[in-house]
């Protein structure tokens, strides 16, 4: 009888272990207040993006001055962590991250005078390297029995800024503090949101991350993208490299000339050969190293915007 009991205990342990191994891996996330929430509470700042003034959320000010925000982010973060997501701490990173001025962030191209500027959110995403940015916004409604809270939860691909999941809801009237009431309300609506994230991440694992890759030439370079190496134009050589290093050779050459190539919807592996998460800079750096070798011997410079966009400029550093 004892042996039979031990047998079934062993079977049950193996079953649980198998389920644990079979459980799908969850993506890493970063939680931030929504743009609308920041705007309503005047937590905004202005920076220059290629000569144009752009208003963006001032997360550092929001976390420092708003009493509810850190508690709300903590509560929602606990909920998502319990569901298996890996949470990157945006607040702590913001505290140590010095956001440079637009003049410091802009790198001018010698070819056209164009510049590549990173917004404060781009810099934050590149520093934290999460798969998904989740933005939470909420409004407090006065009720006869206390107050209710309406929320909007939106998830964005950190690499492309595409919206991948959304959830909204309103709580019942209550006298509970806002962070607790908001946590309970989000929990009631989280399952469809979770499924949307799972579907998106399953696609990423199967088909790769999506990035934007641009190839340009400095105007003082003696060659261009039509220069031939071993009988093939440089443009064709770059496309052959992309064929081998993208998932299922998926990318779209949306525009091109003798000095410019624009590749969109470039699908790259989530991880490199060492198991390290791969972003646009990593992928572009591999292409840069390839072009340094024979027969090309091309010196080039890699510039980035956030996690999902890289520019390689050929001819010099």
C-alpha positions as CSV (number, residue, x, y, z in Angstrom):
1,X,0.0,0.0,0.0
2,X,2.8,2.4,0.9
3,X,4.7,1.5,-2.4
4,X,1.5,2.2,-4.4
5,X,1.1,5.6,-2.6
6,X,4.7,6.5,-3.3
7,X,4.2,5.5,-7.0
8,X,1.3,7.9,-7.4
9,X,3.1,10.7,-5.6
10,X,6.0,10.3,-8.0
11,X,3.7,10.4,-11.0
12,X,2.1,13.5,-9.6
13,X,5.5,15.2,-9.1
14,X,6.5,14.3,-12.7
15,X,3.2,15.7,-14.0
16,X,3.7,19.0,-12.2
17,X,7.3,19.2,-13.4
18,X,6.2,18.6,-16.9
19,X,3.6,21.3,-16.8
20,X,6.1,23.7,-15.4
21,X,8.5,23.0,-18.2
22,X,5.7,23.2,-20.8
23,X,4.5,26.6,-19.5
24,X,5.1,29.3,-22.1
25,X,7.8,31.8,-21.3
26,X,6.4,35.3,-20.6
27,X,8.0,38.5,-22.1
28,X,9.7,41.1,-20.1
29,X,7.7,44.3,-19.4
30,X,8.1,47.9,-18.4
31,X,5.2,49.7,-16.7
32,X,4.7,53.5,-17.2
33,X,1.9,56.0,-16.9
34,X,0.1,56.7,-20.1
35,X,0.7,59.8,-22.2
36,X,-2.9,61.0,-21.6
37,X,-2.5,60.6,-17.8
38,X,0.8,62.6,-17.8
39,X,-0.8,65.3,-19.9
40,X,-3.8,65.6,-17.7
41,X,-1.6,66.1,-14.7
42,X,0.9,68.4,-16.5
43,X,3.8,66.0,-16.3
44,X,5.1,66.9,-19.7
45,X,8.3,68.3,-21.2
46,X,9.3,69.6,-24.6
47,X,12.3,68.5,-26.5
48,X,13.6,69.2,-30.1
49,X,13.4,66.3,-32.6
50,X,15.2,67.3,-35.8
51,X,14.2,70.9,-35.4
52,X,10.6,70.3,-34.4
53,X,9.4,70.7,-30.8
54,X,7.7,67.6,-29.4
55,X,5.9,67.3,-26.1
56,X,6.6,64.0,-24.2
57,X,5.8,62.7,-20.7
58,X,8.2,63.7,-18.0
59,X,8.3,60.4,-16.1
60,X,10.9,61.5,-13.7
61,X,8.7,64.4,-12.5
62,X,5.6,62.1,-12.4
63,X,7.2,59.5,-10.2
64,X,8.7,62.2,-8.0
65,X,5.6,64.4,-7.5
66,X,2.6,62.1,-7.8
67,X,1.6,60.2,-4.7
68,X,-0.6,57.6,-6.3
69,X,1.6,56.7,-9.3
70,X,4.4,54.7,-7.5
71,X,1.7,52.7,-5.6
72,X,-0.3,52.0,-8.7
73,X,2.7,50.9,-10.7
74,X,3.7,48.7,-7.8
75,X,0.3,47.1,-7.4
76,X,-0.1,46.4,-11.2
77,X,3.5,45.2,-11.3
78,X,2.8,42.7,-8.5
79,X,-0.2,41.4,-10.4
80,X,1.7,40.9,-13.7
81,X,4.7,39.4,-11.9
82,X,2.4,36.8,-10.2
83,X,1.2,35.9,-13.7
84,X,4.8,35.1,-14.8
85,X,5.9,38.3,-16.4
86,X,9.4,39.7,-15.7
87,X,9.1,43.3,-14.6
88,X,11.8,45.9,-15.4
89,X,11.9,48.7,-12.8
90,X,11.4,51.9,-14.8
91,X,11.3,54.2,-11.8
92,X,14.7,53.2,-10.5
93,X,16.2,53.4,-14.0
94,X,14.7,56.9,-14.5
95,X,16.3,58.0,-11.2
96,X,19.7,57.1,-12.5
97,X,19.2,58.0,-16.2
98,X,20.3,61.4,-17.2
99,X,18.2,62.5,-20.2
100,X,20.4,64.5,-22.5
101,X,19.3,67.6,-24.3
102,X,18.3,67.4,-27.9
103,X,21.6,69.0,-29.0
104,X,23.5,66.1,-27.2
105,X,21.2,63.5,-28.7
106,X,21.4,64.6,-32.3
107,X,24.0,63.1,-34.6
108,X,24.2,64.8,-38.0
109,X,24.7,63.0,-41.2
110,X,27.4,64.2,-43.5
111,X,25.4,63.0,-46.5
112,X,22.2,65.0,-46.2
113,X,22.4,66.9,-42.9
114,X,19.6,64.7,-41.5
115,X,19.8,63.9,-37.8
116,X,19.0,60.9,-35.7
117,X,17.5,62.0,-32.4
118,X,16.2,59.7,-29.6
119,X,13.3,60.8,-27.5
120,X,13.5,60.3,-23.7
121,X,11.3,57.2,-24.0
122,X,13.6,55.8,-26.7
123,X,16.6,56.2,-24.4
124,X,14.7,54.6,-21.5
125,X,13.6,51.6,-23.6
126,X,17.2,51.1,-24.9
127,X,18.5,51.2,-21.3
128,X,16.0,48.8,-19.8
129,X,15.6,46.5,-22.9
130,X,12.1,45.2,-22.2
131,X,10.0,43.3,-24.8
132,X,6.8,45.3,-24.0
133,X,5.9,48.7,-22.7
134,X,2.6,48.7,-20.8
135,X,1.0,52.1,-20.1
136,X,-1.6,52.6,-17.5
137,X,-4.0,55.5,-17.2
138,X,-6.9,56.0,-14.9
139,X,-9.6,58.5,-13.9
140,X,-11.4,58.8,-10.5
141,X,-15.2,59.1,-10.6
142,X,-17.1,60.6,-7.7
143,X,-20.0,58.4,-6.5
144,X,-22.6,58.7,-3.8
145,X,-21.1,55.7,-2.0
146,X,-17.5,56.8,-2.4
147,X,-15.7,56.7,-5.7
148,X,-15.1,54.5,-8.7
149,X,-12.1,54.3,-11.0
150,X,-11.9,53.8,-14.7
151,X,-8.7,52.5,-16.3
152,X,-7.1,51.9,-19.6
153,X,-4.2,49.5,-20.0
154,X,-2.3,49.5,-23.3
155,X,0.7,47.3,-24.3
156,X,3.2,48.3,-27.0
157,X,5.9,46.4,-28.8
158,X,9.0,48.1,-27.4
159,X,10.8,47.7,-30.7
160,X,8.2,49.0,-33.2
161,X,5.8,51.0,-30.9
162,X,2.9,49.0,-32.3
163,X,-0.1,48.5,-30.0
164,X,-0.4,44.8,-29.2
165,X,-3.0,44.6,-26.4
166,X,-5.5,46.8,-24.7
167,X,-7.9,46.5,-21.8
168,X,-10.4,49.0,-20.2
169,X,-12.8,48.8,-17.3
170,X,-14.6,50.6,-14.4
171,X,-14.8,49.6,-10.8
172,X,-17.8,49.6,-8.6
173,X,-18.2,52.4,-6.1
174,X,-16.0,52.0,-3.1
175,X,-14.1,53.8,-0.3
176,X,-10.9,51.9,-0.8
177,X,-7.7,53.8,-1.7
178,X,-7.2,54.2,-5.4
179,X,-4.2,51.9,-5.9
180,X,-6.0,48.9,-4.2
181,X,-9.3,49.6,-6.1
182,X,-7.4,49.9,-9.4
183,X,-5.5,46.7,-8.8
184,X,-8.8,44.8,-8.1
185,X,-10.4,46.3,-11.2
186,X,-7.5,45.5,-13.5
187,X,-7.4,42.0,-12.1
188,X,-11.0,41.5,-13.2
189,X,-10.2,42.4,-16.8
190,X,-6.7,41.0,-17.1
191,X,-7.3,37.6,-18.7
192,X,-8.1,38.8,-22.2
193,X,-5.2,41.2,-22.0
194,X,-2.9,38.4,-20.9
195,X,-4.0,36.2,-23.9
196,X,-3.3,39.1,-26.3
197,X,0.2,39.4,-24.9
198,X,0.8,35.6,-25.1
199,X,-0.4,35.5,-28.8
200,X,2.0,38.4,-29.6
201,X,5.0,36.8,-27.9
202,X,4.3,33.4,-29.5
203,X,4.5,35.2,-32.9
204,X,7.8,36.8,-31.8
205,X,9.3,33.5,-30.8
206,X,8.2,31.9,-34.1
207,X,8.8,34.7,-36.6
208,X,11.3,36.9,-34.8
209,X,11.4,40.5,-33.6
210,X,10.6,43.3,-36.0
211,X,13.1,46.1,-36.5
212,X,13.9,48.9,-39.0
213,X,17.3,48.9,-40.6
214,X,18.7,51.7,-42.8
215,X,22.0,51.7,-44.8
216,X,23.5,55.1,-45.9
217,X,26.8,56.3,-47.2
218,X,28.9,59.3,-46.1
219,X,29.3,61.8,-48.9
220,X,33.1,61.6,-48.8
221,X,33.2,57.9,-49.3
222,X,34.7,56.9,-52.7
223,X,32.3,54.0,-53.2
224,X,28.5,53.6,-53.0
225,X,25.9,50.8,-52.8
226,X,26.3,50.1,-56.5
227,X,30.0,49.3,-56.2
228,X,30.7,45.7,-57.2
229,X,32.5,43.2,-55.0
230,X,33.4,39.9,-56.6
231,X,30.9,40.7,-59.4
232,X,28.0,41.7,-57.2
233,X,26.7,45.1,-56.3
234,X,27.0,46.0,-52.6
235,X,23.2,46.2,-52.3
236,X,22.9,42.6,-53.5
237,X,25.6,41.5,-51.0
238,X,23.7,43.1,-48.1
239,X,20.5,41.5,-49.1
240,X,22.2,38.1,-49.3
241,X,23.5,38.6,-45.7
242,X,19.9,39.5,-44.6
243,X,18.5,36.4,-46.3
244,X,20.8,34.3,-44.1
245,X,20.4,36.2,-40.8
246,X,16.7,37.1,-40.7
247,X,14.0,34.7,-39.6
248,X,12.7,32.9,-42.8
249,X,14.4,35.6,-44.8
250,X,11.7,38.1,-43.9
251,X,12.4,41.8,-44.6
252,X,11.1,44.4,-47.0
253,X,13.4,46.7,-49.0
254,X,10.9,49.6,-49.1
255,X,13.2,52.2,-50.6
256,X,16.7,52.4,-52.1
257,X,19.2,54.2,-54.3
258,X,23.0,54.2,-54.9
259,X,23.5,55.8,-51.4
260,X,20.5,54.7,-49.4
261,X,18.6,51.5,-48.4
262,X,15.5,51.3,-46.2
263,X,14.7,47.9,-44.9
264,X,11.3,47.6,-43.0
265,X,9.7,44.7,-41.2
266,X,13.1,43.1,-40.7
267,X,12.5,39.9,-38.6
268,X,15.5,39.1,-36.4
269,X,16.0,36.3,-33.8
270,X,14.9,37.1,-30.2
271,X,18.3,35.9,-28.9
272,X,21.8,35.6,-30.4
273,X,23.9,32.5,-30.4
274,X,24.9,33.2,-26.7
275,X,21.3,33.4,-25.6
276,X,21.4,37.2,-25.1
277,X,18.4,39.3,-26.0
278,X,19.0,40.9,-29.4
279,X,18.0,44.4,-30.5
280,X,18.5,46.5,-33.6
281,X,22.0,47.7,-32.5
282,X,23.2,44.1,-32.0
283,X,21.9,43.0,-35.4
284,X,23.3,46.1,-37.2
285,X,26.7,45.6,-35.5
286,X,26.8,42.0,-36.9
287,X,26.3,43.5,-40.4
288,X,28.9,46.1,-39.7
289,X,31.4,43.4,-38.8
290,X,30.5,41.5,-41.9
291,X,31.2,44.5,-44.1
292,X,34.6,45.0,-42.5
293,X,35.8,41.6,-43.8
294,X,37.1,40.6,-47.2
295,X,36.2,41.4,-50.0
296,X,34.5,44.6,-48.7
297,X,36.9,46.1,-46.1
298,X,34.3,48.8,-45.4
299,X,34.5,51.0,-42.3
300,X,31.1,52.0,-41.0
301,X,29.2,53.6,-38.1
302,X,26.1,52.3,-36.3
303,X,23.6,54.7,-34.9
304,X,20.3,53.8,-33.1
305,X,17.0,55.1,-32.0
306,X,15.6,53.0,-29.1
307,X,15.6,49.2,-29.5
308,X,14.0,48.8,-32.9
309,X,15.8,51.1,-35.3
310,X,19.4,51.2,-36.5
311,X,21.3,53.1,-39.1
312,X,24.6,52.0,-40.7
313,X,26.5,54.7,-42.4
314,X,29.2,53.4,-44.7
315,X,32.6,55.0,-45.4
316,X,34.0,56.0,-41.9
317,X,33.2,55.9,-38.2
